[in-house]
Amino acid sequence: MKYFKPILFIIFLFTLVSVSCRGPGQADLVLRNGKIATVDEEFSLAEAVAVQEKRIVFVGKNEDVSSYIGPETKVIDLKGKLVLPGLIDSHAHIYNLGEQLTQLDITGTTSYQQIIYKVAERVKTAQPGEWIVGGRWDQNDWEDKNFPVHDRLSSVSPDNPVYLNRIDGNASFANKKALEVAGITRETPDLFGGVIHRKKNGEPTGVLINRAMNIVEKHIPKDTDEQYSYKVLKAVKSCLSMGLTSVHEAGIGPDEIKIYKKLIDEGKLRMRVYAMLGEQENPTLEGDLTAYLKQHRIREYGNYFLSVRSMKLFFDGALGSRGAAFFEPYEDDPENNGLLRITPEYITHVAKAALEADMGVNTHCIGIRGNRLCLDAYEKALKDNPKKDHRFRIEHAQIVRPEDIEKFVSLDVIPAMQPTHCTSDMGFVEARVGSKRAAGAYAWRSFLNAGLLIPCGSDFPVESNNPMLGIYAAITRKDIDGNPEGGWFPDQRMTIEEAIRGFTIWGAYAAFQEDVLGSIEVGKLADFTVLDRDILEVDPKEVLKTQTVYTIVGGKIVFDGSQ
């Protein structure tokens, strides 16, 4: 799968002409005395780089960059520090990170009782009837790993609806008041693609899986545009501090896209966003979806700060909440094969419309059944419209079989994966699906050996938005404490160069942006991440300690951690 095109050479020639007209000594920014990993096809190294008008105009040796330095040029002496192309997170949720940074955060709670304490404290300052929203609980971190029942939570929050998302975003926990507001009772039926967990007497426990979450969520007061913008910008600030220059936002609607445009017009959005259109609330085979996609397709808004080139679909659920879809039951839940939120026919319908609209399709698939049926659905669409460069993606691709990888290859489907999902989930994967199916979990080496690229992300706020954690997980398959010894299924590890490509050029390719982003080459946009240590050479444990010194977007320093 090639990710360099002739247009890059045209950009290069145009830039050379522009530089020759302006003459030497006119760079806006020069970085020198560094180790610059260009992430070009050879992964070549350089010492200096020069930027004019947001583009890279020189990459090479220190002695040759001097002619680009003038009286107005900002020069940064890197003092040997490592420079990478601006890091790209290829699957994340910006607004949800902003919510986490402003709402009730129960990350790291080790028992249901701790959640009750945190909610009780929030109730003390809340008005009667005010919603208490938050999340990131994970029952797998508790001694009692069963899903909670709302009674004790409801007793400390009788007058406030409480709604807490599970860490993976595929399940939630609601108290009695929230269930009452939503009208969920023992008579409320499960709906397609969703499950209401119940007590033995049929009463809801408060745990809602996948589409059942929508029943409550539609009653939660929506943010104003100002509140939404505030949360987005709070998340962006956090991302820039982590060295991220671009993020693939995994599912937003037209109203949110308008907000992003406004932030760009006002000069407030300092990070690039590749947005996937979220699926419609009630997906059907009716309506002119092609026209809808064309209407909202955006190539590059605000000098490449916003692009909308794909549609995001949710097919199955998550492994942690046992919603990921398999052909055979879960080992620890023998009556459950997982669930599908939409039909394969709908995926084919969307894929056909996307091909006609020159858009991609990016579908959430975790389990073997989810991945295979999605590939089959893509195949049906591609038979009717055999477009070679479609850039269809499967998001997560967590558990697959060898024959499914072959199908990824034959259809040229991109597995967009999140390395830290592996190291977060590895403690319970075999209990969920058994050792045989676990051998096909997070199969990075198998995908790479088959000739596929893996754009890497974090799925933040499900995981941390720190890309160093993702790179560490990719090259070790260990948790941050170094466990297990030797790594979990270590034969599936990436090399450090592959992991860096995953967070740079492969991410750019997955967003149709490899001509302008993802590597440090003349003609491309001047996005750089400067690190305080050389992750190409250090012990993997040191990757965890790596900090961002500068984040640079379009030649402008947007985060300075050098002080």
N, C-alpha and C positions, 0 to 999 in steps of 0.2 A: 504494500500500500504506500504509494509515493505521496509525499506531502509538500513538495516544492514544485512550482509551476513556472512556465515561461514568463508570466506577468511580473515575477520578482525581478527578472533581468531587465524588463522594461522600466520598473521603478528604479533600479540601479542606474540605468543610463540617464533617466530623467534627473536623478539626484546629482550625478556627475556634472551634467550641464548646468544645473542650478548652482552648484558649488563653484564651478569655473567662472560663472558670471559674477558671483559675489566676491570672488577672490579669497585668498587665505586670510587667516587671522580673524575670522568672523563667527566662530562657533559660539553658541549660547552657553554651552556646558561642555567641559572636558573632564573625564575621569582618567587618571593616569597612575602609574606605579602600582598596578593591581594585577590580580590573576583573573582574567576575564574568560569565563567559560561561554563560548559563543553559542554552543548547542546547534551548530550547523551540522551538515551531514557527517563530517569527520569528527565532531566534538572538539574542534581546534581551540587552542588557547591564545589569548592576546594579552597585551599589557595596558593598552589605552583605547579610549573610545571618545569620539567627538560628536556633538549634537548641534544641528541647526534647524530651527523652525520645527521642533518636535520630532524630527527624523534623525536617524543615525547617518552620518556622512563619512565617518572614518572608523575603522577598526584595525589596530595594528600595534606597532612598537612605540615605546615612549619617545624615542628620538624623532619619530616621524609625525607625531601629533603636534609638535611645537608650532608649525605653520598655521594651525587652526586657532591659536590662542591670541586674542586681541585684548585691548584695554577693558572691554566690557564682558569678557568671557569669565564665567564662574568656573574655577578650576578646583577640583577635589583631589588631593593627594591620598590615594587609597592605602598607602603604606602596606602594600602586600595583601590587602583583603580580597576576598573572593566576590566576584560580580557574576550573577546569573541573569538570564533574561527575566523580565518581570514574571513572578510566579502566578500561575493560573489555577484556581480551584474549579474543577470541571463539573461539580455537582454540589450545590449548596442552597440555603434558604436565607437570604439576607434579612428580610423582614422578621423572620422567626428568631434570628439571632438578636435583632433589636428588641424583640419581645422578651427574650430571655434576660437581656441586660436591664430591662425595666420592670418585669413582672416578678411574681413569686418564683424563685429558683430553688428547686429541691434536688439539684444535682448532688450525687454522692450520698444521699440518705441510705442508711444501711438497715432500716426497718420501717414498717408501716407506722409505728409509734412516732418516729421522728417526723414524718409527714404531718401527723396530727398536731404535734407541737408547733410546727412552722405555720400551719393554717390557723391554729388557735391564736398565735401571736399577731398574725395579719388581721384577724377578725377584730381585735381590740381597737384598731385604728380605722376600720371600715364602717361605712354607713349601712344601716339596715337595707337589705335588698341589693347592695352593691356586689357585683360579680368579683370573685377572687379567682383569677386565672393564672396559671403557671404550668410548671411541669418539669420533665426530665427524671421521672422516677423509673426505676428498673427493679422489678421484683427478683431478678436473678442475683442482685447484690444483697438480698436479705437472707437471714437464716431460714425463715419460712418463705419459700419461693413460690407459694401459691398466690394467685391474684387476690387483691384485697376485697373486702366487702365494706360498703359505705357506712354502716351503722355507727361505728365509733367516730368516723370523720364527721358525720352529720350531727352527732351530739355536741360537738364543739363549734358548729357553724349552722345553727338552726334557722337563722334569718338571712344568710348569704348563700347564693348559689356558688358552688365551688366546682371548678373544672380544671383538671390537671392532666396534661398530655404525658404519655409514656415517652421514654427517651427516643424511641425510633419514630415517633409521630404517627404510628399505625394503630395505636390504642389510646384510650383516655380513661380517666376515673372521675366520676361525678358524684356529688353528694345528693342527699334526698331532695334538697331544695332545687338543685339544678334539674334533677329528674322530673320534679313536679312542674317546673316552668316549661320543660320540653314536652310534658304530657306522656312520659314513658312510664307505663305500668306493667303489671303481669300480663295484661291483654295485648300489649304492643307486640306485633309480630316482628321477627327478624326480617330484614330486607335483603335483596340481592346484593352480595358483596359486603355484607355487614353482619355482625353478631352482637346481640345483647346478652351478656353473661347473666345467669339467673341463679337464685337460691333454689333449694329443693322444692320450695312451695311455689316457684314460678316468679317470685318478686325479683326485680332487677338488683344486681349486686352493686351497680354503679360503673362496672367495667364495660366499655364499649369498644368494639373492634371495627376498624376501617369505616365503611360507609355508615355504620350505626352512629359514628361520631357526629355526622352531619345533623342528626336530629336535635342535638343539643347546641352545636356550634352556631346554627342559624339564629339562635336566641341571644347570643352574646352580643352586646352592643359593639357596632363596628367603629373603628377609629375614624376620626375626621382625617382629611387630607394632611392637615398639619401634624397630627399625631403620627400618621403613617410615615411622613417624611422624617420626623424626628427620630423614629426608630430605625429607619433605613440609614440615616446619616450616623447614628450611634454605632450601628453595625459596621458601616464602611470605615469609620475611624479605627475600630478594632482590627479590621482586616488589613488596613494599611500598616498598622503597627506590627503585623505578622509577616510583612513582606509581600502580601498579595496585591497585584496590580489589576487583576481581572478575575471575575467570578461568573460562573454559569448559574444563573438563577433558575431553579428547577420548578417553574410553574407559577406564573402570575397572569392576571387578567388585563383586559384593555384599560380599566380604570387605573390600575397600578402603573401600567406603562405610561399613561399620561402624567402621573406624578414623577416618574423618572425623567421624562422629557422636561418637565418644569424645573427639576433640580439641575439638569444639565444647562438649560437656558439661563438659569440664575448663577451658573458657575459654582454650584455647591457639590456636585457629584465628582469626586476626584478619583474614582476607581471605575474601570471599564466593566460593563455588565452585558453579558450575552444572555438574554432572557428567553425562556421557553414559554410559549402560551400554555396556560393550564387547561386541563380538560373541562368541558362544560359540566355544570352541576348534574344535569340529567342527560347523559349521553344517549343519543338515539341515532338511527340511520337516516333520519329525516333532515331536511334543510340543506342549503347549499354551503357545505363546509369549505369547498374550494374558494368560494367568494369570501368567506369569513377569514380564511388564512391569508389570502391575497390582501385583504383590507388592512390586516394588522402586521403584515410582513415589513420589517425594517432592516435595510442592509446595514447602514452605518450612520447613526444619528450623532450629531455633535462631534464630528471628527473621531469616530470610532468609540464613543463612550456608551452607546447603546445599540445593540443589534438584536433583532427578533427573527430567527431563521428556522424555528422548529416548534413542534407541539409536544407537550409532556403528557404522557398517559400513565395511570396507575393500573397495573394488571393484577398482581397478587398482593399479599400483605408482607409482614416481616417475620423473620425467624424467631425473634425473642418473644413475640406474642402469639406464635404458632399460626400465623396467617399466611406465611409463604406456602405456595401451592406445590404439592408433590403428587406423583402418580400413586405412591404407596403411603400408608399412614405414618404419622410421627411415631418414633420409638417410644416416647414418653407420653403419648396421647393417641392410643391405637384406634380411636373412633374418629380421628381428625386427619384429613388430607390437606388442610389449608383451605383457602378460598380465592375466588377470582372476583375482582371488583367490577370488571366489564367483560364483555364477550370477545372471543377471538374475532368474530365477524365485525365488531366495532373497530378493532385495531386495523383490520384490512380496509375498512371504510375510510378511516383517518389516513392511512398510508396512501391510499389511492388519491385522496384529495391533496395530500401534501406533495405528492409527485407532480400533480398538475399545477400546484401553486409554487413550485420550486422551493419547497420547505423540507426540513427533516422531521423525523418522528423519534422521540426519545421515550422509551417505555420502561417503567419500573418493573423489574422482574427479579425475584429472589430465588424461588425454588425451582427444581428441575422441570416441573410441569409448566410453571409460568414462563420460564425461558424457552422451552421447546414450542409451546403453543404460540408464543409471540413470534418466534422465528418462522413458524409455519404461516402465520397471518401475514407477516412481511412478504414472504415468498409469493403468496397469492396476489398481492398487490403488484409486486415487481414483474410477475408474469404478464400482467395486463399492460404494464408500462415499464419496460426494462431499462430504466435509467441507470447508467453506469455509476455516476458519482452522486449517490443519493444521501450519503452520510447518515443513514439510519443508525440509531444507537439503542442499546439495551443498557439501562441504568442499573447498576449494581452487579448483575450477572453473578450472583454469589455462589450458587451451587449448580453445577452443570455436569454433563456426562461427556466423554470423549467424542461421541457421535454428534453432540450438540455443538462442540467447538468446530467440528468439520462443517457444520451448517453455517456457523458464524462466518467462516472463511468463504464458503461457496456463495453466500449472499452479500459478502463484504459489509457485514454489520459490525459496528464498533462496540466493544465492551467497555463502558465507562464505569470505572471501579474506584472504590474508596479503601485504601490500604488499612486504615485504622478500624474499619469494620471487622476485618479479620482478627486483629489482636484484641478487640473488645468482645467478640463473639466466641472465640476459640474455646473458652472454658465450658461452654454448654452445647456446642455444635454436635459433638458425637452423641451426647445424651438425647438430643432432639431427633437426629436422623440416622444414627448408627455410623460405624466406622467406614463402611463401604461408600455410602453417599458423602460422608465427610471428606473422603479423599478427593472429591471433585469440588471442594469448597475454596473459593478465592484462588482460583487456579491460574495465577499470573504467568508463571513460566510456561504452562501449557498453551495459553493464548499467544504469548510472545513467540514461542517456538513454531507456532502455526503460521506466523507472519502477520499477526494483528498488532495494532497499536493499542495502548491502554491509556486513555486520558484519565488522570488521577484527580480525585477530589476528596472531600471530607464528609459531605452531607451535613455540614454544620447547620444548626446547633446540635444535631444528633451526636456528632463528635466535635472535638476542638477545631477551631479554624486555624490552628497553627500548622502550616505545611511541613514543618520539620518533624512533627509527630508522624505524619503520613510517610515521609521519606524514610524515617527510622523503621517504621513498621514494614515498609516495602522491602528493605534490605536485610531485615533480621527475622521477621515474623515472630517477634517477641513483644511482651508488654514492657512498660517503662521500667519495671523492676528486673528485666532480663530473663523473664520466664516465658516458655519453658527452656531449659538448657538445650542449646543447639537450634532452637526455633521450632515452631509448629508446622509440620510438613515442610521442612526447610528446602526441599528440592523445588519448591514453587517460588522461592525468593526472586526479587529483581536485583540487578546490579545497581550501583549508585548512579551510573550514567543513565540507565533505563528509568530509574525513579525520577531523576531530574527531568528527563524528556517527558515523563508522564505529567509533571507539573508545569511544563512549558510548551514545547512545540507540539506534542500530541494533544494537549488541551486546545491549542490554537487550531489544529487541524479539525478537531471534532466540532468546532464552531465556525467552520468555513473561513478561518482567519489566518491561516498559515503564511499568507503572502505579506502580512503586516505585523504579526505578533509571533512570539514563541522562540525567537532566536535573536542573537545580536549580530546583525548583518546590515551592511550599507543599504539604505532605502527603507528599512523597517522603522516602525514607531519606536521611539526611545524610551522603552519601559525596562527598568533595571531593578534588581533586588541585590543590595550589598549586604553581605553577612560578616559577622565578627570572627568567623573561623572557616577554615577550608574543609568543607564537608566531603570533598573529593579524596582527602588524604587522612582525616582524623579517624580515630576509633569510632565505631558506630554509636557508642554511648555518648560521645561528644556531640553528635548530631542533636540529641535531645536538649543540650544546653545552648545550642546556637541561637543567637539573637540577631535581629535585623538592625543594621546600622543606618541604612538609607533605603527608602522606597521611593522610586522615581517613576513618574508617569508622564509620558510625552515630554521628557526632558526637564520636568519640574519636580523638585523635591517635595513630596507630599507627606513624608514621615522622616524625621531626623532623630535617630536614637544615638547619635554620636556624642551627645553631651554627657 
